[in-house]
Amino acid sequence: MSTKSGWFEVDRAGLAKVAGRRNKLFILRELVQNSWDEASTQIAVEVHGPVNGSALSTIIVTDDSPEGFADLSHAYTLFAPSRKVTNAEKRGRFNFGEKLVLALCSEARVETTKGTILFDKGEQRRRSPKKREAGSSFVGKIRLNAEEREALVASARAMLVPAGKRTLVNGLEIFPRKPVAEVAHVLTTEVATDTGALKSEYRGTTLRVYDVLPGEKAHLYEMGIPVVETGDRWHVDVGQKVPLNMERDNVSPSYLRDVRVAVANGTAHLLTVADANAPWARDALADYQCQPETTKTLVRLRFGDNVVVQDPNDPEANAKAAASGYTVVNGSQLSSDEWARVRDAKAMLPAGQVFPTPRPFEEGGRQLVMIERDLWTPAMARFEMLAKDIAAHLLGHGVEVAIACDPGWPPEGCYSRSSKRVIVNAARHPDGWFDDLASESMLEFLIHELAHAVESNHLSERYYDALTRFGAKTARLALDLPAVFQ
């Protein structure tokens, strides 16, 4: 005669080894979340050290739910169909977490309105007819050292108590916290189909953002239960089931980024310089959902109010920007996704747009409004002779001189190294500038532009050296050949 048996058996010692690899902080979280998911109004958590020479600590979690366990067999059945699995706003999934807790216990007792289950030291399970009038109680004996007990209590106090769920830990109430922000967002969650199969779906929820208190580390919360440490600035409660891995200790990078960008968008007015440089905010900036104003805020906080993008096609513009106190951001300082958000939001402009370098000598460049030679005044002709004489002395070769009158061209003038030509923009000089030959302003202009024959970059040491050298040589020329300046 055959004996009927199930397909599987679970070795408690083996399950205990699996549970032992996890941080023991999950113990109270699993037990408390079960009580919160019931129609309870008060939950009491107790953690006591060993007594009477025992090496075992005692954990007690009691609630006042009128019904207690709907099915007492769920206290010891792994992966039994859970009535909570179809509800994204309930915390449980597989009837698995509390079994990991039981696996770590040397003995335990579960009392409910349906009866009592005793888990004895000898690996035996007994059912007792003893019933509670209301609620459920879990009592477990477990090996914990003093540090682990303190960590368990601290972890329980870090839970975010839902409205209407008065929760006490070792007799002290955990008071609800006020969120610093609430953000509506659509996130992936887990629900079950009519057949019981779990599936992922997008669902609208409200993220609640909380300050991290001293001694705490920022976590993702699943309806008040901390489930994943993030290291971000704030705690974030997603308000629905978090799609965790089987170990229930992590989320996918894409899910975490989705949370982070929602938080960044909802707290842009609270962000600081430290946030803008933190990994969590950079992750948010890289997401396509990062709003333009959030992007601009993060860029401003990280790089300052005056910022441009390094322009590889306009080194002179980069130098001008730096000389004007702007932060010049190069390509390696942001990821490709971050740059995409910056471009979309127009949060930074290229240096060449903010500090355009004149390009009158380049093919396709805007043509300057020039003063034809036959319209030059005698003073302009004398300026040409002065420029040629000084250039011959400073550069060792002559130069061409051209005069523009173009109010739409910002510079006072420029020097072309390729054509050896000096252009002066009369529209940017005061009236009578040409009449005062060899004035301080005129000599300053010529020395400045002729130094560009050596180096185009205003901020380079070579350009600085050229300026000082040309200034000295011009002074020497004035002493030796004063007629040049008359």
PLY file of the C-alpha trace (Angstrom):
ply
format ascii 1.0
element vertex 486
property float x
property float y
property float z
element edge 485
property int vertex1
property int vertex2
end_header
0.00 0.00 0.00
1.50 3.34 -1.03
1.67 6.30 1.31
0.51 9.65 -0.02
3.07 12.43 0.37
3.70 15.87 -1.02
6.20 16.63 -3.74
8.54 18.59 -1.52
9.94 18.66 1.98
11.84 21.56 3.52
14.87 20.99 5.70
14.53 23.58 8.49
18.26 23.56 9.20
18.97 24.23 5.54
16.41 27.03 5.48
18.03 28.44 8.60
21.34 28.60 6.76
19.64 30.55 3.97
18.09 32.91 6.52
21.39 33.20 8.39
23.06 34.72 5.34
20.69 37.65 5.57
21.00 40.56 7.95
18.85 39.65 10.97
17.17 43.02 10.82
14.56 41.39 8.58
13.13 39.44 11.54
11.00 42.18 13.09
10.17 43.70 9.73
8.59 40.45 8.53
6.59 39.99 11.71
5.42 43.60 12.01
4.37 43.85 8.39
2.07 40.84 8.85
0.39 42.61 11.75
0.10 45.88 9.85
-1.53 44.09 6.92
-4.32 42.82 9.16
-7.19 44.89 10.53
-5.15 45.76 13.60
-5.00 49.09 15.40
-2.22 48.35 17.89
0.97 46.32 17.52
3.42 45.62 20.31
7.00 44.49 19.69
9.27 43.18 22.44
12.88 42.09 22.27
14.33 40.61 25.45
17.75 39.22 26.26
18.42 35.75 27.71
17.13 34.96 31.20
17.72 32.17 33.72
21.01 31.11 32.18
19.54 30.61 28.68
21.53 31.64 25.61
18.36 32.55 23.71
16.71 35.92 23.30
12.95 36.29 23.09
11.04 38.13 20.37
7.34 38.85 20.83
5.03 40.54 18.33
1.37 40.95 19.25
-1.50 42.67 17.48
-5.22 43.21 18.11
-6.62 42.23 14.73
-10.16 40.94 15.34
-9.80 38.00 12.95
-6.21 36.93 13.53
-4.81 34.48 10.96
-7.37 33.79 8.27
-5.78 30.36 7.75
-3.68 28.98 10.61
-1.87 26.58 8.28
-0.16 29.59 6.70
1.92 29.80 9.86
3.93 26.81 8.66
3.18 26.43 4.92
5.69 27.86 2.47
4.31 29.53 -0.65
0.70 28.91 0.25
-1.60 31.12 -1.84
-1.59 34.47 -0.08
-4.69 36.62 -0.05
-2.36 39.64 -0.02
-0.58 38.82 -3.27
-3.27 40.36 -5.47
-3.22 43.64 -3.55
-0.35 45.98 -4.41
-0.98 47.87 -1.18
-0.36 44.82 1.03
3.17 43.88 1.96
3.31 40.08 1.77
3.76 37.83 -1.25
4.78 34.24 -0.72
4.11 33.37 2.94
7.90 33.13 2.97
9.37 35.84 5.19
7.92 34.56 8.46
9.18 31.04 7.61
12.71 32.42 7.48
12.10 33.88 10.92
10.86 30.52 12.19
13.88 28.78 10.68
16.17 30.89 12.87
14.18 30.19 16.03
15.03 27.35 18.40
11.37 27.25 19.43
8.34 29.39 18.70
4.64 29.80 19.30
1.92 31.37 17.14
-1.38 32.12 18.84
-4.41 33.39 16.93
-8.17 33.43 17.06
-8.13 30.09 15.16
-5.86 28.25 17.57
-2.20 27.88 18.48
0.75 26.32 16.69
3.76 25.27 18.77
7.17 24.78 17.17
9.14 22.69 19.65
12.86 22.24 20.17
12.73 18.73 18.79
11.83 19.92 15.30
8.21 19.00 15.96
5.10 21.05 15.30
2.01 20.73 17.49
-1.40 22.30 17.30
-3.17 23.44 20.45
-6.84 24.35 20.76
-5.92 27.42 22.78
-7.33 30.49 21.05
-7.06 34.21 21.49
-10.17 36.32 21.68
-8.68 38.75 19.17
-5.44 39.30 17.33
-2.34 37.18 16.97
0.84 36.70 18.94
4.22 35.41 17.82
6.77 34.34 20.43
10.15 33.08 19.26
13.36 32.05 20.99
16.41 32.94 18.93
20.15 33.21 19.40
21.14 36.88 19.33
24.05 38.75 20.84
23.63 42.13 22.53
24.65 44.05 19.40
22.12 42.19 17.28
19.35 42.87 19.80
20.16 46.58 19.83
20.20 46.66 16.04
16.82 44.90 15.90
15.25 47.44 18.21
16.81 50.36 16.31
15.57 48.88 13.03
12.06 48.57 14.40
12.12 52.19 15.54
13.11 53.21 12.00
9.87 51.82 10.58
7.38 54.38 9.26
4.17 53.69 11.12
1.03 53.82 8.94
-1.96 55.85 10.02
-4.15 53.95 12.46
-1.45 51.39 13.36
-0.21 52.40 16.82
3.07 50.55 17.21
5.16 50.12 20.34
8.69 48.74 20.63
9.68 47.59 24.11
6.89 49.72 25.48
7.81 52.93 23.66
5.57 54.17 20.87
6.97 54.84 17.41
5.33 58.08 16.42
4.39 58.75 12.79
6.73 61.00 10.83
5.74 63.89 8.64
7.05 63.60 5.06
9.07 66.48 3.64
7.46 65.88 0.25
4.82 63.75 -1.43
5.28 62.93 -5.11
2.77 61.31 -7.45
4.49 58.87 -9.79
3.95 55.70 -11.79
6.14 52.79 -10.68
6.50 49.10 -11.36
4.89 46.90 -8.73
3.93 43.22 -8.34
0.40 41.84 -8.38
-1.10 38.45 -9.04
-3.37 37.46 -11.91
-6.63 35.57 -11.39
-4.63 32.35 -11.69
-2.27 33.44 -8.91
0.74 34.03 -11.13
2.79 37.08 -10.16
3.32 39.74 -12.78
4.83 43.21 -12.96
2.68 46.15 -13.88
2.91 49.93 -13.76
0.73 51.56 -11.16
0.24 55.07 -9.96
1.28 55.70 -6.38
2.38 58.45 -4.03
6.01 58.49 -2.96
6.51 59.90 0.51
9.91 61.40 1.26
11.22 61.53 4.83
14.25 62.95 6.57
16.88 60.46 7.69
17.25 60.76 11.45
20.61 60.60 13.25
21.93 57.05 13.33
19.78 55.95 10.38
20.71 55.17 6.78
18.44 56.08 3.89
16.19 53.24 2.72
13.47 52.42 0.26
10.35 51.58 2.23
7.51 49.28 1.29
4.52 50.81 3.05
6.49 51.65 6.18
8.87 48.69 6.13
12.52 49.47 5.17
13.49 47.00 2.47
16.58 48.32 0.62
19.33 50.61 1.84
20.08 53.27 -0.77
22.54 55.69 0.79
20.54 58.57 -0.71
19.60 61.77 1.07
16.10 60.73 2.13
14.01 57.73 3.08
11.42 57.05 0.37
8.24 55.07 0.96
6.83 53.95 -2.38
3.36 53.19 -1.01
3.01 49.82 -2.73
4.78 46.51 -3.23
8.43 46.97 -4.15
9.59 44.52 -6.86
12.36 42.84 -4.86
14.54 39.89 -5.72
13.91 36.49 -4.14
16.13 37.36 -1.17
14.02 40.51 -0.69
17.12 42.63 -0.20
17.53 44.54 -3.46
15.83 46.17 -6.43
16.93 46.54 -10.03
19.05 49.60 -10.96
16.30 50.78 -13.33
13.69 50.71 -10.55
15.95 52.61 -8.18
16.61 55.24 -10.87
12.86 55.56 -11.44
12.37 56.31 -7.75
15.29 58.71 -7.66
14.13 60.81 -10.61
10.65 61.09 -9.10
12.17 62.26 -5.81
14.48 64.75 -7.56
11.57 66.24 -9.53
9.45 66.48 -6.41
12.13 67.99 -4.19
14.02 70.26 -6.61
13.36 73.23 -4.31
15.07 71.38 -1.43
18.18 70.19 -3.26
21.65 71.28 -2.14
25.14 71.37 -3.64
25.89 68.08 -1.86
22.82 66.50 -3.48
23.79 67.67 -6.96
27.16 65.93 -6.61
25.77 62.79 -4.97
25.34 59.54 -6.95
21.58 59.44 -6.39
20.98 62.86 -7.95
23.32 62.16 -10.85
21.36 58.95 -11.44
18.17 61.02 -11.48
19.68 63.57 -13.88
20.51 60.77 -16.30
16.88 59.62 -16.49
14.68 60.72 -19.38
11.98 61.72 -16.88
14.16 64.40 -15.26
12.20 67.59 -15.74
13.89 70.62 -17.37
13.66 72.76 -14.21
15.14 69.92 -12.14
17.95 69.58 -14.66
18.68 73.31 -14.50
18.65 73.21 -10.70
21.08 70.30 -10.56
23.41 71.95 -13.09
23.35 75.25 -11.22
24.02 73.60 -7.86
26.84 71.49 -9.22
28.64 73.97 -11.46
27.42 77.42 -10.38
25.25 80.13 -11.90
27.76 80.98 -14.64
28.50 77.84 -16.62
29.15 76.91 -20.24
29.96 73.75 -22.13
33.50 73.44 -23.42
33.42 74.16 -27.15
35.96 71.99 -28.98
35.60 74.18 -32.06
36.25 77.43 -30.25
39.16 77.29 -27.77
39.22 81.07 -27.58
35.61 81.13 -26.38
36.47 78.57 -23.68
39.33 80.78 -22.52
37.14 83.90 -22.51
34.51 82.09 -20.47
37.07 80.98 -17.88
38.56 84.48 -17.75
35.08 85.86 -17.09
34.58 83.58 -14.10
32.49 80.95 -15.83
32.81 77.23 -15.11
33.70 75.46 -18.36
32.34 71.91 -18.24
34.06 69.34 -20.41
32.55 66.19 -21.85
33.97 63.79 -19.28
32.25 65.53 -16.36
28.80 64.18 -17.26
27.60 60.87 -18.65
26.04 60.67 -22.10
22.56 60.39 -20.53
23.23 63.44 -18.34
24.37 65.42 -21.37
21.16 64.45 -23.16
19.10 65.97 -20.33
21.29 69.10 -20.27
20.80 69.60 -24.01
17.04 68.99 -23.81
16.67 71.53 -20.98
19.17 73.98 -22.49
20.69 74.05 -19.01
24.14 74.87 -20.41
25.13 76.57 -23.65
28.38 76.03 -25.54
31.08 78.56 -24.76
31.09 79.56 -28.42
27.49 80.79 -28.13
27.99 82.73 -24.92
31.43 84.12 -25.82
31.48 83.99 -29.63
34.89 84.37 -31.19
34.98 86.57 -34.30
35.70 84.57 -37.44
35.87 87.13 -40.24
38.68 85.23 -41.96
36.92 81.87 -42.17
35.02 80.75 -45.23
31.31 81.07 -44.60
31.80 83.50 -41.72
29.69 86.64 -41.50
31.24 89.41 -43.60
32.17 92.53 -41.70
31.00 95.99 -42.69
34.28 97.49 -43.86
35.40 101.09 -44.52
36.90 101.17 -47.99
40.41 102.64 -48.16
39.39 105.58 -50.31
37.04 106.60 -47.48
39.72 106.54 -44.79
40.50 109.75 -42.97
44.11 110.99 -42.74
44.11 109.85 -39.09
43.22 106.31 -40.16
46.11 106.31 -42.64
48.52 107.44 -39.90
47.20 104.58 -37.68
48.01 102.13 -40.49
51.61 103.35 -40.65
51.97 103.11 -36.85
50.59 99.56 -36.85
52.94 98.45 -39.62
56.03 99.98 -37.95
55.25 98.48 -34.54
54.43 95.06 -36.06
57.72 95.03 -37.98
59.57 95.74 -34.74
57.61 93.24 -32.58
56.99 90.43 -35.05
59.82 90.85 -37.51
57.43 91.16 -40.43
54.87 93.60 -41.72
51.09 93.35 -41.43
48.08 94.44 -43.40
45.64 96.84 -41.78
41.90 96.94 -42.39
39.25 99.11 -40.75
35.69 97.94 -40.13
32.70 99.84 -38.80
30.37 97.09 -37.68
28.19 97.71 -34.56
26.98 94.10 -34.78
30.50 92.75 -34.25
31.35 92.80 -30.50
35.19 92.90 -30.58
37.27 96.05 -30.80
39.30 94.24 -33.46
41.27 91.08 -34.14
44.46 89.68 -35.68
44.61 86.93 -38.32
47.68 84.76 -38.04
47.03 83.20 -41.45
46.76 86.48 -43.40
48.92 88.60 -41.04
46.20 91.20 -40.93
45.02 93.53 -38.18
41.37 94.61 -38.26
40.20 97.45 -36.04
36.46 97.91 -35.50
35.86 101.64 -35.46
32.31 101.10 -34.17
33.74 99.81 -30.88
36.07 102.75 -30.28
35.12 106.25 -29.16
34.90 109.11 -31.62
38.30 110.65 -32.24
40.14 107.45 -31.36
42.16 107.53 -34.59
42.97 111.24 -34.19
44.97 110.70 -30.99
47.90 108.85 -32.56
49.86 106.54 -30.26
47.45 107.09 -27.38
47.56 104.66 -24.50
44.34 103.05 -25.75
45.73 102.67 -29.29
49.03 101.15 -28.12
47.17 98.81 -25.76
45.01 97.65 -28.68
48.00 97.01 -30.96
50.02 95.15 -28.34
46.98 93.03 -27.45
46.20 92.05 -31.03
49.80 91.56 -32.20
50.43 89.22 -29.25
47.88 86.90 -30.88
50.48 86.30 -33.56
52.21 84.23 -30.86
49.20 82.65 -29.11
45.43 82.91 -29.61
44.47 81.78 -26.09
44.08 84.75 -23.75
44.70 82.56 -20.68
47.86 80.83 -21.83
51.27 81.58 -20.39
52.62 82.10 -23.91
50.14 84.90 -24.51
51.00 86.52 -21.18
54.71 86.33 -21.97
54.10 87.85 -25.42
52.20 90.77 -23.88
54.94 91.59 -21.41
57.68 91.19 -24.00
55.84 93.29 -26.60
55.12 95.99 -24.01
58.83 96.23 -23.18
59.85 96.26 -26.84
57.30 98.97 -27.64
58.70 101.12 -24.84
62.20 100.56 -26.16
61.06 101.48 -29.68
59.56 104.73 -28.38
62.87 105.62 -26.79
64.99 104.67 -29.78
62.69 105.87 -32.61
60.22 108.40 -31.19
59.32 109.52 -34.69
57.38 106.28 -35.19
54.83 107.52 -32.67
54.43 111.01 -34.08
0 1
1 2
2 3
3 4
4 5
5 6
6 7
7 8
8 9
9 10
10 11
11 12
12 13
13 14
14 15
15 16
16 17
17 18
18 19
19 20
20 21
21 22
22 23
23 24
24 25
25 26
26 27
27 28
28 29
29 30
30 31
31 32
32 33
33 34
34 35
35 36
36 37
37 38
38 39
39 40
40 41
41 42
42 43
43 44
44 45
45 46
46 47
47 48
48 49
49 50
50 51
51 52
52 53
53 54
54 55
55 56
56 57
57 58
58 59
59 60
60 61
61 62
62 63
63 64
64 65
65 66
66 67
67 68
68 69
69 70
70 71
71 72
72 73
73 74
74 75
75 76
76 77
77 78
78 79
79 80
80 81
81 82
82 83
83 84
84 85
85 86
86 87
87 88
88 89
89 90
90 91
91 92
92 93
93 94
94 95
95 96
96 97
97 98
98 99
99 100
100 101
101 102
102 103
103 104
104 105
105 106
106 107
107 108
108 109
109 110
110 111
111 112
112 113
113 114
114 115
115 116
116 117
117 118
118 119
119 120
120 121
121 122
122 123
123 124
124 125
125 126
126 127
127 128
128 129
129 130
130 131
131 132
132 133
133 134
134 135
135 136
136 137
137 138
138 139
139 140
140 141
141 142
142 143
143 144
144 145
145 146
146 147
147 148
148 149
149 150
150 151
151 152
152 153
153 154
154 155
155 156
156 157
157 158
158 159
159 160
160 161
161 162
162 163
163 164
164 165
165 166
166 167
167 168
168 169
169 170
170 171
171 172
172 173
173 174
174 175
175 176
176 177
177 178
178 179
179 180
180 181
181 182
182 183
183 184
184 185
185 186
186 187
187 188
188 189
189 190
190 191
191 192
192 193
193 194
194 195
195 196
196 197
197 198
198 199
199 200
200 201
201 202
202 203
203 204
204 205
205 206
206 207
207 208
208 209
209 210
210 211
211 212
212 213
213 214
214 215
215 216
216 217
217 218
218 219
219 220
220 221
221 222
222 223
223 224
224 225
225 226
226 227
227 228
228 229
229 230
230 231
231 232
232 233
233 234
234 235
235 236
236 237
237 238
238 239
239 240
240 241
241 242
242 243
243 244
244 245
245 246
246 247
247 248
248 249
249 250
250 251
251 252
252 253
253 254
254 255
255 256
256 257
257 258
258 259
259 260
260 261
261 262
262 263
263 264
264 265
265 266
266 267
267 268
268 269
269 270
270 271
271 272
272 273
273 274
274 275
275 276
276 277
277 278
278 279
279 280
280 281
281 282
282 283
283 284
284 285
285 286
286 287
287 288
288 289
289 290
290 291
291 292
292 293
293 294
294 295
295 296
296 297
297 298
298 299
299 300
300 301
301 302
302 303
303 304
304 305
305 306
306 307
307 308
308 309
309 310
310 311
311 312
312 313
313 314
314 315
315 316
316 317
317 318
318 319
319 320
320 321
321 322
322 323
323 324
324 325
325 326
326 327
327 328
328 329
329 330
330 331
331 332
332 333
333 334
334 335
335 336
336 337
337 338
338 339
339 340
340 341
341 342
342 343
343 344
344 345
345 346
346 347
347 348
348 349
349 350
350 351
351 352
352 353
353 354
354 355
355 356
356 357
357 358
358 359
359 360
360 361
361 362
362 363
363 364
364 365
365 366
366 367
367 368
368 369
369 370
370 371
371 372
372 373
373 374
374 375
375 376
376 377
377 378
378 379
379 380
380 381
381 382
382 383
383 384
384 385
385 386
386 387
387 388
388 389
389 390
390 391
391 392
392 393
393 394
394 395
395 396
396 397
397 398
398 399
399 400
400 401
401 402
402 403
403 404
404 405
405 406
406 407
407 408
408 409
409 410
410 411
411 412
412 413
413 414
414 415
415 416
416 417
417 418
418 419
419 420
420 421
421 422
422 423
423 424
424 425
425 426
426 427
427 428
428 429
429 430
430 431
431 432
432 433
433 434
434 435
435 436
436 437
437 438
438 439
439 440
440 441
441 442
442 443
443 444
444 445
445 446
446 447
447 448
448 449
449 450
450 451
451 452
452 453
453 454
454 455
455 456
456 457
457 458
458 459
459 460
460 461
461 462
462 463
463 464
464 465
465 466
466 467
467 468
468 469
469 470
470 471
471 472
472 473
473 474
474 475
475 476
476 477
477 478
478 479
479 480
480 481
481 482
482 483
483 484
484 485
